């Protein structure tokens, strides 16, 4: 396991760590953003931006406490950023709180910065005597993230990286010289990358453990120490001077006594992830001709991932400068200079090794194929929204190709898929509800049909006898006889009963279809020619909108019965006259043919819409309807594997739509 890793149960797929990681050292597996150790720079940016605290950092607490419990002479080496991080109590109290933990010596790493300044001064002045590619520019190497970045991702610039150790390493070596090799040195600062640097074989002799400021608070809490209540103390020698400015941008140059002016193009100072990456790219392309490039990755060490302060950058810088200025007059420059000379034999040089991270690059075809898999077929589909953590859609596609990203990371694609799934689910639920309704309706119709068949057969025979004997009696009476008129009424009512019985029998006999290819326009033309001569349609304007459609398989007699029923119902809804429009359409995408009967009549009240196809339901006067017409029509259409539905508003007419499949298997 590396220095930084992911806590799986806390990772919530926000991809903030991918967005922030300068090395793209995050691999997503099943939605979990895992750190790729060999690619990680340990800059700690992912730790800082993770709102779910899903990134963990290798802790130095346990090892430090073990050193102390074993009775070692443990030296606390404090990074010069501490005045900007511990603002609730004076620096002297902070030092006293460190001694309360058990540190036998407490020193400033800023002295290590003073020590390496001599080497930087020598290297920079030597630039004037060089020529060729090795002369320009010199990249400062105090920031371990910059060193790791050059070694892994910009190896071409390795010859330009200053072969100088960091202040932390220099200070560790000084303390071993002064106190002996058996001491234990613990660096305390805001930087995660220092944990990686301390393990590097080139400098592993200098530092035994690294604590972040957050881990220092954990030790105080674990040992139940109130740092604000500690007795004030001061740092142990050797004492620092202007090296305390190192955590501020440009602090290295100022403390080394090197010129830094906005008009001086020979020196470039920058900080922050974005500016650093762009500057290194320009240096690699030969666009920068400066002698010195001083870079701090975290917008100054005062803004490190564990700087542990609520102050903004400007106030932190002010704290560092004020602290440095307040101590300059307390320290004898002559004594400080003498100390530097006494420790000039401490090695402050190191080597850097190329450790390039090589990733397979996709071809344009590979990128296009991956983009197409997330519905990005054209350049305008590439939103470059950054929700996946990558700056552009093509960067994301490259990451997918390299196996460090997943298709499910594209938020617009997921939203589209979710909307599509939701639509499909709603459609499935609607179809299921329709199927359930149809099943219930069929069961009702089947039960009523069985009852109707039995009743019809039982009633039909007595009706025949009634009509027969009434007709015989009528022949024996004169036409003007009152009894004759009564017999005529009896016969008319019996005929009406026969019609009801015939309807019941038709309803009961549903199930047998004689399917043959027929054209709907022929059936509708026949319908119009028949009803146009009926008195019911005398004041009705018939409009037929039927294109030439291919023949479909149907039972023409039964479909004609349905259409006739719908036409008669429409005419009865327009007693004062109106327009009946019959239109037919072939919906190729749905493989159905629709026939609409639209009238301009009185419309249907909302409370009656769901009752229209229920047997024996009618709004007509007694003796004017049986309530079986639409029920029979519904059954016929369902036997054809079609649908029939209605849209209407009271007072605005109605539209009955019949859907028939273009083919019936």
SULDACOR-V256861 format. One record per helix or strand of 2 or more residues. SS is the DSSP state (H for helix, E for strand). FROM is the first residue (numbers start at 1). TO is the last residue. If there is no record, write none. Layout:
BEGIN
ss:from:to
SS:FROM:TO
SS:FROM:TO
END
This chain:
BEGIN
ss:from:to
E:4:6
H:8:10
H:16:20
E:26:29
E:32:35
H:45:49
E:55:57
H:61:69
E:74:78
H:82:85
H:91:101
E:105:108
H:110:129
E:138:139
H:144:153
H:155:160
H:167:179
E:184:189
H:193:197
E:209:212
H:213:222
H:227:229
H:242:245
H:251:255
E:267:271
H:273:284
E:292:296
H:301:303
H:313:328
H:333:342
H:364:373
H:379:381
H:393:401
H:407:409
H:411:476
H:482:508
E:516:518
H:520:531
H:535:537
E:540:546
E:552:554
H:556:572
E:578:587
E:592:599
H:606:609
H:629:639
E:643:648
E:654:661
END
